Amino acid sequence: MVIDSSSMEPAEEEAQLGQESEDEYSELSDSELQEAFSKGLLKPGMNVMVEKSKKFVNNVEGMKHCLADLRKNLPWVERLDLTNLPAEDILSKVEGKVSALANGEVNANDDFQREMFFYRQAQAAVLEALPLLNKHGIATKRPDDYFAEMAKSDQQMQKIRKKLMSKQMSLEKSEKAKKLREQRKFGKKVQIEVIQKRQKEKKAMMTAVKKYQKGMTDKLDFLEGEKKTGKDSSEASKKAMNKKGPNAKRKYKDKKFGFGGKKSGKKWNTKESFNDVSSFRAKVAHAKGGKKGKGGKQNKRPGKSVRKKMKSRS
């Protein structure tokens, strides 16, 4: 496409040049922009946004013209509008103080003062509007025999009642089920406690039986159902042992292994035991005469060949 610059107008030329420049900048990628910024071709602050100053318009004549178009000449009963000042502050008047509301000095940031101003203004509007309403014959109070029409029909109210009743029944059922679950949990807990108690009693009984068998106690109170566990049973067993003494098993072990003191080297010879030969017997020491069976006969075992002959004969 060939463009003749001589035939184009200056405005069209500027628009075309601007479009071409925008196309060039739009075609630049991020890497090219970063490269240009590193070379110093792009600098911050080149594109500055300038905020336009806001122009305030107060067209009083136009507002009055719009108000005249909107205004309608209707009676006050149809409009029910009032423009008045706030009512007097009786408390401030009695105390002799001049309220800020009367002077018109209301601090908009003071919440209490602002709300009081609204309250006084509403009070003044009511005091002015009630006589006007009575004058025009408009009732301001509800009569004693007034019955309001129901917003919903009886059928709808019956549906609501059924729904509420079903909801209440479901709540009662859930509460009952919850109580039953708690009772089951409590019953299970009590059952576990009873089983543990029985096991404990059985264990105490077996311990008492073992103590009686070992001779640690001579009482048979456990057979009568008396339950002594813990410190009482241990103290009773200790007292019984101290009173009766150790049992036969304990005595035998004390006699065999000793009861404290040195236990090794008991069979070593001393000078006295070495010289003492009173218990020496030559026949026993040298096996003279051998062992005799019953009737004084010699118990002699036959030889190996004799035993083999005897086996072959049999």
DRENGUTI-18096 format. One record per residue (C-alpha): residue number from 1; residue in three letters; x, y, z. Coordinates in pm, 1 decimal. Last residue first. Layout:
BEGIN
+-----+---------+----------+----------+----------+
: num : residuo :        X :        Y :        Z :
+-----+---------+----------+----------+----------+
: NUM :     ALA :        X :        Y :        Z :
...
+-----+---------+----------+----------+----------+
This chain:
BEGIN
+-----+---------+----------+----------+----------+
: num : residuo :        X :        Y :        Z :
+-----+---------+----------+----------+----------+
: 314 :     SER :   1748.5 : -11757.6 :   7740.1 :
: 313 :     ARG :   2059.6 : -11961.8 :   7675.6 :
: 312 :     SER :   2210.6 : -11685.2 :   7464.8 :
: 311 :     LYS :   2149.0 : -11428.5 :   7737.9 :
: 310 :     MET :   2315.3 : -11644.0 :   8001.4 :
: 309 :     LYS :   2610.7 : -11703.7 :   7776.1 :
: 308 :     LYS :   2644.8 : -11322.5 :   7727.4 :
: 307 :     ARG :   2628.9 : -11266.6 :   8106.2 :
: 306 :     VAL :   2901.6 : -11523.2 :   8162.5 :
: 305 :     SER :   3123.9 : -11352.8 :   7905.9 :
: 304 :     LYS :   3071.7 : -11014.0 :   8074.7 :
: 303 :     GLY :   3144.3 : -11125.0 :   8427.5 :
: 302 :     PRO :   2895.2 : -11211.1 :   8699.3 :
: 301 :     ARG :   2817.0 : -10947.1 :   8968.1 :
: 300 :     LYS :   2911.5 : -11035.8 :   9326.4 :
: 299 :     ASN :   2681.3 : -10955.4 :   9618.0 :
: 298 :     GLN :   2862.5 : -11148.0 :   9889.0 :
: 297 :     LYS :   2634.7 : -11329.6 :  10128.4 :
: 296 :     GLY :   2588.9 : -11205.9 :  10485.2 :
: 295 :     GLY :   2223.8 : -11300.5 :  10493.3 :
: 294 :     LYS :   2122.0 : -10999.9 :  10287.7 :
: 293 :     GLY :   2388.2 : -10837.3 :  10083.4 :
: 292 :     LYS :   2747.8 : -10779.6 :  10168.1 :
: 291 :     LYS :   2963.4 : -10492.2 :  10051.6 :
: 290 :     GLY :   3333.4 : -10533.7 :  10007.8 :
: 289 :     GLY :   3571.7 : -10701.3 :  10255.7 :
: 288 :     LYS :   3825.4 : -10419.9 :  10231.3 :
: 287 :     ALA :   3707.2 : -10104.0 :  10063.1 :
: 286 :     HIS :   4030.5 :  -9907.5 :  10150.3 :
: 285 :     ALA :   3856.6 :  -9615.0 :  10332.0 :
: 284 :     VAL :   3553.7 :  -9811.9 :  10451.9 :
: 283 :     LYS :   3765.2 : -10094.6 :  10587.5 :
: 282 :     ALA :   4021.2 :  -9855.0 :  10737.6 :
: 281 :     ARG :   3771.3 :  -9648.4 :  10934.6 :
: 280 :     PHE :   3866.2 :  -9290.0 :  11043.9 :
: 279 :     SER :   3619.6 :  -9118.4 :  11279.5 :
: 278 :     SER :   3876.1 :  -9075.3 :  11556.5 :
: 277 :     VAL :   4139.9 :  -8933.7 :  11325.2 :
: 276 :     ASP :   4145.9 :  -8572.4 :  11463.6 :
: 275 :     ASN :   4484.1 :  -8420.9 :  11369.8 :
: 274 :     PHE :   4346.5 :  -8260.2 :  11052.4 :
: 273 :     SER :   4027.8 :  -8138.7 :  11227.1 :
: 272 :     GLU :   4234.5 :  -7965.8 :  11493.4 :
: 271 :     LYS :   4471.4 :  -7796.5 :  11253.3 :
: 270 :     THR :   4182.8 :  -7676.8 :  11030.9 :
: 269 :     ASN :   4039.9 :  -7830.0 :  10721.9 :
: 268 :     TRP :   3824.1 :  -7629.3 :  10475.5 :
: 267 :     LYS :   3467.6 :  -7738.8 :  10443.0 :
: 266 :     LYS :   3314.8 :  -7402.3 :  10555.9 :
: 265 :     GLY :   3521.0 :  -7200.9 :  10312.6 :
: 264 :     SER :   3234.0 :  -6984.8 :  10176.4 :
: 263 :     LYS :   2926.5 :  -6879.3 :  10376.2 :
: 262 :     LYS :   3048.1 :  -6580.0 :  10578.4 :
: 261 :     GLY :   2774.7 :  -6399.0 :  10773.4 :
: 260 :     GLY :   2400.6 :  -6399.9 :  10717.4 :
: 259 :     PHE :   2158.0 :  -6682.1 :  10780.7 :
: 258 :     GLY :   2320.1 :  -6997.3 :  10655.0 :
: 257 :     PHE :   2263.8 :  -7184.0 :  10331.3 :
: 256 :     LYS :   2134.6 :  -7516.0 :  10458.4 :
: 255 :     LYS :   2007.3 :  -7419.2 :  10804.0 :
: 254 :     ASP :   1854.8 :  -7095.6 :  10682.3 :
: 253 :     LYS :   1695.5 :  -7283.4 :  10391.6 :
: 252 :     TYR :   1550.7 :  -7543.3 :  10626.9 :
: 251 :     LYS :   1415.6 :  -7275.8 :  10862.4 :
: 250 :     ARG :   1247.7 :  -7088.1 :  10577.3 :
: 249 :     LYS :   1076.7 :  -7403.2 :  10458.5 :
: 248 :     ALA :    965.0 :  -7490.1 :  10809.2 :
: 247 :     ASN :    792.4 :  -7155.0 :  10868.5 :
: 246 :     PRO :    948.4 :  -6848.0 :  11026.8 :
: 245 :     GLY :    820.2 :  -6724.5 :  11364.3 :
: 244 :     LYS :    473.6 :  -6749.2 :  11510.1 :
: 243 :     LYS :    435.7 :  -6402.1 :  11661.6 :
: 242 :     ASN :    667.0 :  -6211.3 :  11428.9 :
: 241 :     MET :    518.3 :  -6386.3 :  11126.4 :
: 240 :     ALA :    162.5 :  -6314.1 :  11243.9 :
: 239 :     LYS :    247.2 :  -5945.1 :  11301.1 :
: 238 :     LYS :    395.4 :  -5918.8 :  10952.4 :
: 237 :     SER :     86.2 :  -6081.7 :  10797.9 :
: 236 :     ALA :   -145.6 :  -5842.4 :  10985.9 :
: 235 :     GLU :     58.8 :  -5538.6 :  10873.3 :
: 234 :     SER :     41.2 :  -5652.5 :  10509.1 :
: 233 :     SER :   -336.3 :  -5712.3 :  10533.8 :
: 232 :     ASP :   -402.1 :  -5371.6 :  10690.5 :
: 231 :     LYS :   -171.3 :  -5184.7 :  10450.5 :
: 230 :     GLY :   -349.9 :  -5294.6 :  10135.2 :
: 229 :     THR :   -639.9 :  -5532.2 :  10159.4 :
: 228 :     LYS :   -850.8 :  -5681.6 :  10435.2 :
: 227 :     LYS :  -1181.1 :  -5819.8 :  10323.8 :
: 226 :     GLU :  -1373.6 :  -6023.7 :  10573.7 :
: 225 :     GLY :  -1587.1 :  -6272.9 :  10384.7 :
: 224 :     GLU :  -1580.9 :  -6557.6 :  10639.6 :
: 223 :     LEU :  -1326.6 :  -6753.9 :  10437.3 :
: 222 :     PHE :  -1089.8 :  -6456.5 :  10439.9 :
: 221 :     ASP :  -1092.8 :  -6463.1 :  10819.4 :
: 220 :     LEU :   -906.9 :  -6792.6 :  10827.1 :
: 219 :     LYS :   -623.8 :  -6675.6 :  11046.5 :
: 218 :     ASP :   -294.5 :  -6862.3 :  11089.5 :
: 217 :     THR :    -74.4 :  -6629.8 :  10884.8 :
: 216 :     MET :    259.2 :  -6651.7 :  10705.2 :
: 215 :     GLY :    238.3 :  -7031.7 :  10709.6 :
: 214 :     LYS :    300.8 :  -7071.9 :  10338.3 :
: 213 :     GLN :    -47.5 :  -7213.1 :  10286.2 :
: 212 :     TYR :   -203.6 :  -6926.3 :  10482.5 :
: 211 :     LYS :    -16.6 :  -6669.2 :  10275.8 :
: 210 :     LYS :   -127.8 :  -6842.0 :   9956.9 :
: 209 :     VAL :   -491.9 :  -6840.1 :  10073.4 :
: 208 :     ALA :   -470.5 :  -6467.7 :  10161.8 :
: 207 :     THR :   -328.4 :  -6385.3 :   9818.0 :
: 206 :     MET :   -601.0 :  -6590.8 :   9648.8 :
: 205 :     MET :   -870.4 :  -6404.7 :   9846.6 :
: 204 :     ALA :   -719.1 :  -6063.2 :   9764.0 :
: 203 :     LYS :   -713.6 :  -6154.1 :   9394.0 :
: 202 :     LYS :  -1075.3 :  -6265.2 :   9408.0 :
: 201 :     GLU :  -1176.0 :  -5943.1 :   9582.2 :
: 200 :     LYS :   -996.8 :  -5736.2 :   9316.9 :
: 199 :     GLN :  -1159.1 :  -5935.8 :   9037.8 :
: 198 :     ARG :  -1498.2 :  -5880.0 :   9197.4 :
: 197 :     LYS :  -1434.7 :  -5506.0 :   9227.0 :
: 196 :     GLN :  -1321.0 :  -5487.0 :   8864.2 :
: 195 :     ILE :  -1639.5 :  -5663.5 :   8753.3 :
: 194 :     VAL :  -1854.5 :  -5427.1 :   8964.3 :
: 193 :     GLU :  -1673.8 :  -5120.4 :   8824.5 :
: 192 :     ILE :  -1721.2 :  -5246.5 :   8468.5 :
: 191 :     GLN :  -2093.4 :  -5295.3 :   8532.9 :
: 190 :     VAL :  -2122.3 :  -4945.7 :   8681.9 :
: 189 :     LYS :  -1956.0 :  -4796.6 :   8372.0 :
: 188 :     LYS :  -2182.8 :  -4995.7 :   8143.3 :
: 187 :     GLY :  -2485.4 :  -4874.0 :   8336.8 :
: 186 :     PHE :  -2360.6 :  -4511.4 :   8314.0 :
: 185 :     LYS :  -2303.2 :  -4541.9 :   7939.5 :
: 184 :     ARG :  -2642.4 :  -4701.5 :   7896.9 :
: 183 :     GLN :  -2803.7 :  -4425.6 :   8103.7 :
: 182 :     GLU :  -2629.5 :  -4159.1 :   7895.0 :
: 181 :     ARG :  -2749.3 :  -4324.3 :   7575.3 :
: 180 :     LEU :  -3103.5 :  -4342.1 :   7713.6 :
: 179 :     LYS :  -3090.4 :  -3972.5 :   7807.7 :
: 178 :     LYS :  -2979.1 :  -3881.3 :   7455.2 :
: 177 :     ALA :  -3255.5 :  -4091.5 :   7305.0 :
: 176 :     LYS :  -3510.1 :  -3911.5 :   7523.3 :
: 175 :     GLU :  -3370.7 :  -3572.5 :   7423.8 :
: 174 :     SER :  -3382.4 :  -3670.1 :   7055.1 :
: 173 :     LYS :  -3739.6 :  -3787.3 :   7092.0 :
: 172 :     GLU :  -3841.0 :  -3464.2 :   7269.3 :
: 171 :     LEU :  -3679.0 :  -3255.7 :   6994.6 :
: 170 :     SER :  -3856.4 :  -3459.2 :   6726.9 :
: 169 :     MET :  -4188.0 :  -3408.0 :   6905.6 :
: 168 :     GLN :  -4129.3 :  -3030.5 :   6927.1 :
: 167 :     LYS :  -4050.8 :  -3013.1 :   6555.3 :
: 166 :     SER :  -4361.8 :  -3215.4 :   6476.0 :
: 165 :     MET :  -4571.3 :  -2978.4 :   6690.0 :
: 164 :     LEU :  -4417.6 :  -2671.7 :   6522.8 :
: 163 :     LYS :  -4490.4 :  -2814.9 :   6178.6 :
: 162 :     LYS :  -4844.3 :  -2901.1 :   6276.4 :
: 161 :     ARG :  -4898.1 :  -2546.6 :   6409.6 :
: 160 :     ILE :  -4755.2 :  -2394.8 :   6090.5 :
: 159 :     LYS :  -4986.4 :  -2608.1 :   5879.5 :
: 158 :     GLN :  -5281.1 :  -2505.2 :   6097.3 :
: 157 :     MET :  -5179.7 :  -2138.9 :   6056.0 :
: 156 :     GLN :  -5178.9 :  -2181.2 :   5677.8 :
: 155 :     GLN :  -5523.1 :  -2337.1 :   5688.9 :
: 154 :     ASP :  -5649.7 :  -2058.2 :   5912.3 :
: 153 :     SER :  -5541.0 :  -1793.0 :   5662.5 :
: 152 :     LYS :  -5243.8 :  -1560.7 :   5703.0 :
: 151 :     ALA :  -5225.0 :  -1180.8 :   5742.9 :
: 150 :     MET :  -5500.6 :  -1185.0 :   5999.5 :
: 149 :     GLU :  -5726.2 :   -881.5 :   5994.6 :
: 148 :     ALA :  -5677.2 :   -650.2 :   6288.1 :
: 147 :     PHE :  -5954.8 :   -615.1 :   6541.2 :
: 146 :     TYR :  -6040.1 :   -271.2 :   6676.9 :
: 145 :     ASP :  -6295.1 :   -258.4 :   6956.9 :
: 144 :     ASP :  -6083.3 :    -26.2 :   7174.8 :
: 143 :     PRO :  -6026.9 :    225.4 :   6894.2 :
: 142 :     ARG :  -5674.2 :    292.4 :   6764.1 :
: 141 :     LYS :  -5552.9 :    645.2 :   6823.5 :
: 140 :     THR :  -5457.1 :    921.7 :   6575.9 :
: 139 :     ALA :  -5790.6 :    958.0 :   6397.6 :
: 138 :     ILE :  -5797.1 :   1216.0 :   6117.1 :
: 137 :     GLY :  -6076.4 :   1473.8 :   6151.2 :
: 136 :     HIS :  -5892.5 :   1763.8 :   5982.2 :
: 135 :     LYS :  -5863.7 :   1952.6 :   6310.9 :
: 134 :     ASN :  -5751.7 :   1639.0 :   6494.4 :
: 133 :     LEU :  -5469.6 :   1598.1 :   6241.5 :
: 132 :     LEU :  -5368.8 :   1965.2 :   6277.7 :
: 131 :     PRO :  -5373.8 :   1940.3 :   6658.6 :
: 130 :     LEU :  -5148.1 :   1628.0 :   6643.3 :
: 129 :     ALA :  -4897.6 :   1774.2 :   6390.2 :
: 128 :     GLU :  -4757.0 :   2061.5 :   6601.4 :
: 127 :     LEU :  -4681.0 :   1861.5 :   6915.3 :
: 126 :     VAL :  -4555.6 :   1569.8 :   6703.8 :
: 125 :     ALA :  -4321.3 :   1796.2 :   6502.4 :
: 124 :     ALA :  -4185.2 :   1953.5 :   6824.6 :
: 123 :     GLN :  -4108.2 :   1608.7 :   6967.3 :
: 122 :     ALA :  -3936.1 :   1502.7 :   6644.3 :
: 121 :     GLN :  -3715.1 :   1816.2 :   6663.5 :
: 120 :     ARG :  -3634.9 :   1752.3 :   7027.5 :
: 119 :     TYR :  -3534.5 :   1390.1 :   6956.7 :
: 118 :     PHE :  -3321.0 :   1484.4 :   6656.6 :
: 117 :     PHE :  -3138.5 :   1747.9 :   6866.5 :
: 116 :     MET :  -3093.0 :   1494.1 :   7147.2 :
: 115 :     GLU :  -2934.0 :   1254.3 :   6897.7 :
: 114 :     ARG :  -2684.2 :   1524.4 :   6790.4 :
: 113 :     GLN :  -2597.1 :   1618.7 :   7148.0 :
: 112 :     PHE :  -2538.2 :   1254.6 :   7244.8 :
: 111 :     ASP :  -2329.6 :   1176.8 :   6936.6 :
: 110 :     ASP :  -2101.1 :   1480.0 :   6966.1 :
: 109 :     ASN :  -1927.7 :   1502.7 :   6625.2 :
: 108 :     ALA :  -2208.1 :   1719.0 :   6479.7 :
: 107 :     ASN :  -2164.4 :   1979.1 :   6752.1 :
: 106 :     VAL :  -2490.7 :   2171.3 :   6764.0 :
: 105 :     GLU :  -2487.9 :   2546.6 :   6818.8 :
: 104 :     GLY :  -2843.0 :   2642.0 :   6722.6 :
: 103 :     ASN :  -2880.0 :   2869.9 :   7022.8 :
: 102 :     ALA :  -3171.1 :   2661.5 :   7151.3 :
: 101 :     LEU :  -2979.1 :   2338.5 :   7095.1 :
: 100 :     ALA :  -2679.3 :   2474.1 :   7289.9 :
:  99 :     SER :  -2896.4 :   2493.6 :   7600.1 :
:  98 :     VAL :  -2922.5 :   2814.6 :   7803.1 :
:  97 :     LYS :  -2921.2 :   2724.6 :   8169.2 :
:  96 :     GLY :  -3171.5 :   2846.3 :   8427.2 :
:  95 :     GLU :  -3217.0 :   2507.2 :   8592.3 :
:  94 :     VAL :  -3584.7 :   2508.3 :   8497.4 :
:  93 :     LYS :  -3507.2 :   2607.3 :   8135.7 :
:  92 :     SER :  -3233.0 :   2345.3 :   8107.4 :
:  91 :     LEU :  -3477.0 :   2079.3 :   8228.2 :
:  90 :     ILE :  -3752.2 :   2200.4 :   7993.1 :
:  89 :     ASP :  -3539.4 :   2184.3 :   7677.6 :
:  88 :     GLU :  -3755.0 :   2362.9 :   7424.5 :
:  87 :     ALA :  -3872.9 :   2177.3 :   7114.9 :
:  86 :     PRO :  -3660.7 :   2164.3 :   6801.8 :
:  85 :     LEU :  -3737.1 :   2407.0 :   6515.3 :
:  84 :     ASN :  -4006.0 :   2341.5 :   6258.0 :
:  83 :     THR :  -4078.7 :   2240.9 :   5901.1 :
:  82 :     LEU :  -4369.2 :   2003.3 :   5868.9 :
:  81 :     ASP :  -4493.2 :   1780.9 :   5588.4 :
:  80 :     LEU :  -4814.3 :   1576.8 :   5589.3 :
:  79 :     ARG :  -4852.9 :   1614.0 :   5206.5 :
:  78 :     GLU :  -5203.4 :   1487.2 :   5140.6 :
:  77 :     VAL :  -5347.6 :   1633.9 :   5458.3 :
:  76 :     TRP :  -5152.1 :   1954.2 :   5391.2 :
:  75 :     PRO :  -5349.7 :   2025.2 :   5070.6 :
:  74 :     LEU :  -5178.1 :   1982.8 :   4734.8 :
:  73 :     ASN :  -5022.9 :   2254.9 :   4513.2 :
:  72 :     LYS :  -4757.7 :   2042.0 :   4348.6 :
:  71 :     ARG :  -4388.2 :   2115.8 :   4345.2 :
:  70 :     LEU :  -4172.1 :   1911.5 :   4109.4 :
:  69 :     ASP :  -4154.4 :   2169.7 :   3829.6 :
:  68 :     ALA :  -4097.1 :   2454.3 :   4073.8 :
:  67 :     LEU :  -3819.2 :   2257.5 :   4239.4 :
:  66 :     CYS :  -3650.5 :   2199.4 :   3903.8 :
:  65 :     HIS :  -3661.0 :   2576.2 :   3829.0 :
:  64 :     LYS :  -3524.3 :   2654.9 :   4172.3 :
:  63 :     MET :  -3236.8 :   2410.2 :   4119.5 :
:  62 :     GLY :  -3158.8 :   2567.1 :   3780.1 :
:  61 :     GLU :  -3153.2 :   2916.6 :   3928.6 :
:  60 :     VAL :  -2921.6 :   2809.3 :   4208.8 :
:  59 :     ASN :  -2664.9 :   2644.8 :   3981.9 :
:  58 :     ASN :  -2394.8 :   2563.4 :   4229.5 :
:  57 :     VAL :  -2127.3 :   2388.9 :   4022.7 :
:  56 :     PHE :  -1806.2 :   2265.8 :   4174.0 :
:  55 :     LYS :  -1523.5 :   2212.0 :   3927.3 :
:  54 :     LYS :  -1286.7 :   1936.0 :   4021.0 :
:  53 :     SER :   -926.7 :   2009.8 :   3926.5 :
:  52 :     LYS :   -795.7 :   1756.4 :   3681.7 :
:  51 :     GLU :   -539.7 :   1521.0 :   3815.7 :
:  50 :     VAL :   -219.0 :   1503.2 :   3613.7 :
:  49 :     MET :    -72.3 :   1157.7 :   3575.8 :
:  48 :     VAL :    299.0 :   1169.6 :   3512.1 :
:  47 :     ASN :    463.6 :    957.0 :   3241.1 :
:  46 :     MET :    835.8 :   1036.0 :   3223.5 :
:  45 :     GLY :    876.7 :   1004.6 :   3596.2 :
:  44 :     PRO :   1100.7 :    702.0 :   3591.7 :
:  43 :     LYS :   1354.1 :    690.4 :   3309.3 :
:  42 :     LEU :   1359.8 :    483.4 :   2993.5 :
:  41 :     LEU :   1655.4 :    522.4 :   2757.1 :
:  40 :     GLY :   1899.9 :    459.1 :   3037.4 :
:  39 :     LYS :   2065.6 :    154.4 :   2887.0 :
:  38 :     SER :   1916.1 :    -68.7 :   3160.7 :
:  37 :     PHE :   1567.8 :     72.9 :   3088.9 :
:  36 :     ALA :   1603.7 :     -4.4 :   2717.8 :
:  35 :     GLU :   1707.9 :   -360.6 :   2797.5 :
:  34 :     GLN :   1415.1 :   -402.9 :   3035.2 :
:  33 :     LEU :   1176.1 :   -272.0 :   2767.8 :
:  32 :     GLU :   1323.8 :   -507.0 :   2510.4 :
:  31 :     SER :   1287.3 :   -802.2 :   2746.9 :
:  30 :     ASP :    927.6 :   -708.9 :   2824.7 :
:  29 :     SER :    833.2 :   -700.6 :   2456.2 :
:  28 :     LEU :    796.8 :   -395.3 :   2234.8 :
:  27 :     GLU :    510.9 :   -432.1 :   1986.5 :
:  26 :     SER :    294.8 :   -186.6 :   2180.1 :
:  25 :     TYR :    563.8 :     77.9 :   2159.9 :
:  24 :     GLU :    588.1 :     45.9 :   1781.9 :
:  23 :     ASP :    211.4 :     32.2 :   1737.4 :
:  22 :     GLU :    176.7 :    348.7 :   1944.4 :
:  21 :     SER :    435.0 :    521.9 :   1723.8 :
:  20 :     GLU :    246.5 :    411.9 :   1409.4 :
:  19 :     GLN :    -83.7 :    537.5 :   1553.2 :
:  18 :     GLY :     74.6 :    872.3 :   1636.2 :
:  17 :     LEU :    218.0 :    901.1 :   1284.3 :
:  16 :     GLN :   -124.2 :    820.8 :   1132.8 :
:  15 :     ALA :   -298.0 :   1076.3 :   1350.8 :
:  14 :     GLU :    -38.4 :   1340.4 :   1268.1 :
:  13 :     GLU :    -72.8 :   1272.5 :    893.7 :
:  12 :     GLU :   -453.0 :   1287.4 :    914.0 :
:  11 :     ALA :   -433.6 :   1624.3 :   1083.0 :
:  10 :     PRO :   -186.1 :   1755.5 :    820.9 :
:   9 :     GLU :   -414.3 :   1657.2 :    526.4 :
:   8 :     MET :   -310.6 :   1382.2 :    294.3 :
:   7 :     SER :   -254.2 :   1431.0 :    -85.0 :
:   6 :     SER :    112.0 :   1529.5 :    -46.8 :
:   5 :     SER :    180.6 :   1233.6 :    176.5 :
:   4 :     ASP :     85.5 :    983.8 :    -87.9 :
:   3 :     ILE :     47.1 :    648.6 :     81.3 :
:   2 :     VAL :    148.5 :    336.6 :   -109.6 :
:   1 :     MET :      0.0 :      0.0 :      0.0 :
+-----+---------+----------+----------+----------+
